[in-house]
């Protein structure tokens, strides 16, 4: 009898999940977020499975020094609606950077993850810090330099 070849799908338990450290200093926000989302999702691994958590953890430092291109520093706004009439609140990116610079990178990466239960689970694998200090030294994150395309 002829043996059929079967595709092996990597489960979450089988996945080898590592910790990576990314320095966001002078990196373009969108390109950085795309590469981080691919690492969190596991698309950089040969055993990528779309419906399983096979990705790695990412620690981003220097989020306050991320770069924006063009006129985005002036024109980019973040919107939030309370749900009540007239409840739209708008913040410029300079206001957000002054109060919570981690939100800029988190929001860009979250927008590139799936909007499902899996996506909500993957969000927990991203750790963003404004400065150079982070509490994940015990996990021994491996420093990777993401390419500017």
Phi, psi and omega per residue, in radians:
X1 nan 2.400 -3.100
X2 -1.399 2.301 -3.135
X3 -1.501 2.264 -3.136
X4 -1.489 2.524 3.078
X5 -1.458 2.287 -3.114
X6 -2.028 2.453 3.066
X7 -1.346 2.293 3.133
X8 -1.640 2.143 3.077
X9 -1.735 2.205 -3.127
X10 -1.354 2.245 3.101
X11 -1.552 2.982 -3.137
X12 -1.096 -0.645 -3.128
X13 -1.220 -0.561 -3.118
X14 -1.402 -0.364 -3.040
X15 -1.191 2.378 3.074
X16 -1.564 1.808 -3.057
X17 -1.727 2.103 -3.126
X18 -1.856 3.001 3.064
X19 -1.976 2.305 3.114
X20 -2.123 2.573 3.112
X21 -1.983 2.228 -3.116
X22 -2.144 2.264 3.070
X23 -1.681 2.038 -3.054
X24 -1.531 0.090 -3.077
X25 -1.097 2.156 3.111
X26 1.034 0.461 3.048
X27 -1.727 2.532 3.106
X28 -1.267 2.312 -2.990
X29 -1.005 -0.906 -3.063
X30 -1.124 -0.749 3.141
X31 -1.184 -0.686 3.088
X32 -1.103 -0.805 -3.107
X33 -1.115 -0.654 3.121
X34 -1.096 -0.798 -3.112
X35 -1.212 -0.653 3.095
X36 -1.150 -0.740 3.129
X37 -1.080 -0.660 3.104
X38 -1.148 -0.658 3.113
X39 -1.201 -0.776 3.138
X40 -1.112 -0.676 -3.120
X41 -1.294 -0.490 -3.133
X42 1.675 0.247 -3.098
X43 -1.255 -0.239 3.116
X44 -1.503 0.002 -3.109
X45 -1.825 2.609 3.128
X46 -1.195 -0.397 -3.120
X47 -1.698 0.601 -3.112
X48 -1.095 2.246 3.056
X49 -2.152 2.124 -3.035
X50 -1.103 -0.508 -3.044
X51 -1.802 0.272 -3.138
X52 -2.306 2.700 3.109
X53 -1.486 1.601 -3.123
X54 -1.966 0.129 -3.064
X55 -1.472 -3.085 -3.079
X56 -1.958 2.909 3.073
X57 -1.486 2.525 3.141
X58 -2.268 2.236 3.056
X59 -1.923 2.104 -3.126
X60 -1.878 2.212 3.085
X61 -1.977 2.848 -3.126
X62 1.020 0.746 3.141
X63 -1.165 -0.418 3.138
X64 -1.269 -0.256 -3.103
X65 -1.803 0.262 3.126
X66 -1.208 2.592 -3.021
X67 -1.841 2.539 3.033
X68 -2.036 2.545 -3.093
X69 -1.759 2.850 3.089
X70 1.109 -2.441 -3.113
X71 -1.762 0.362 -3.098
X72 -1.139 -0.506 3.111
X73 -1.073 -0.466 3.141
X74 -1.692 -0.753 -2.936
X75 -1.694 -0.283 -3.067
X76 -1.312 2.265 3.139
X77 -2.187 2.604 3.026
X78 -1.913 2.268 -3.073
X79 -1.889 2.506 3.049
X80 -2.506 2.296 -3.138
X81 -2.047 2.327 -3.104
X82 -1.341 -0.334 -3.090
X83 1.766 -0.188 3.098
X84 -1.700 2.726 3.103
X85 -1.034 2.299 -3.126
X86 1.325 0.292 -3.051
X87 -1.657 0.348 3.128
X88 -1.376 2.177 3.105
X89 -2.019 2.348 -3.087
X90 -2.131 2.350 3.048
X91 -2.251 2.365 3.058
X92 -1.303 2.749 -3.092
X93 -1.165 -0.490 3.095
X94 -1.191 -0.604 3.084
X95 -1.187 -0.728 3.134
X96 -1.154 -0.729 -3.133
X97 -1.102 -0.582 3.141
X98 -1.264 -0.651 -3.059
X99 -1.551 -0.920 -3.070
X100 -2.504 1.481 -3.073
X101 -1.177 -0.343 3.125
X102 -1.151 -0.534 -3.082
X103 -1.058 -0.572 -3.094
X104 -1.082 -0.842 -3.130
X105 -1.260 -0.740 3.140
X106 -1.032 -0.808 -3.105
X107 -1.118 -0.687 3.137
X108 -1.161 -0.714 3.139
X109 -1.261 -0.725 -3.131
X110 -1.068 -0.593 3.119
X111 -1.164 -0.319 -3.119
X112 -1.758 -0.011 3.093
X113 -1.686 2.761 3.141
X114 -1.129 2.596 -3.127
X115 -1.660 1.003 -3.102
X116 -2.335 -3.024 3.067
X117 -1.077 -0.658 3.107
X118 -1.111 -0.720 3.130
X119 -1.098 -0.684 3.102
X120 -1.168 -0.555 3.085
X121 -1.272 -0.646 -3.136
X122 -1.206 -0.488 3.126
X123 -1.033 -0.520 -3.110
X124 -1.277 -0.181 -3.125
X125 -1.556 -0.025 3.122
X126 -1.841 2.188 3.100
X127 -2.134 2.076 -3.063
X128 -2.091 2.356 -3.136
X129 -2.321 2.452 -3.071
X130 -1.194 -0.730 -3.099
X131 -1.740 -2.793 -3.088
X132 -1.563 -0.302 -3.100
X133 -1.488 2.458 3.076
X134 -2.590 2.657 -3.081
X135 -1.560 0.285 -3.050
X136 -1.854 0.579 3.139
X137 -1.194 -0.579 -3.114
X138 -1.122 -0.470 3.129
X139 -1.402 -0.116 3.138
X140 0.907 1.106 -3.138
X141 -1.184 2.450 -3.130
X142 -1.551 2.193 -3.117
X143 -1.274 2.169 3.065
X144 -2.137 2.537 3.077
X145 -1.853 2.065 3.139
X146 -1.435 2.476 -3.058
X147 -1.377 2.501 2.993
X148 -1.584 2.012 -3.091
X149 -1.510 nan nan
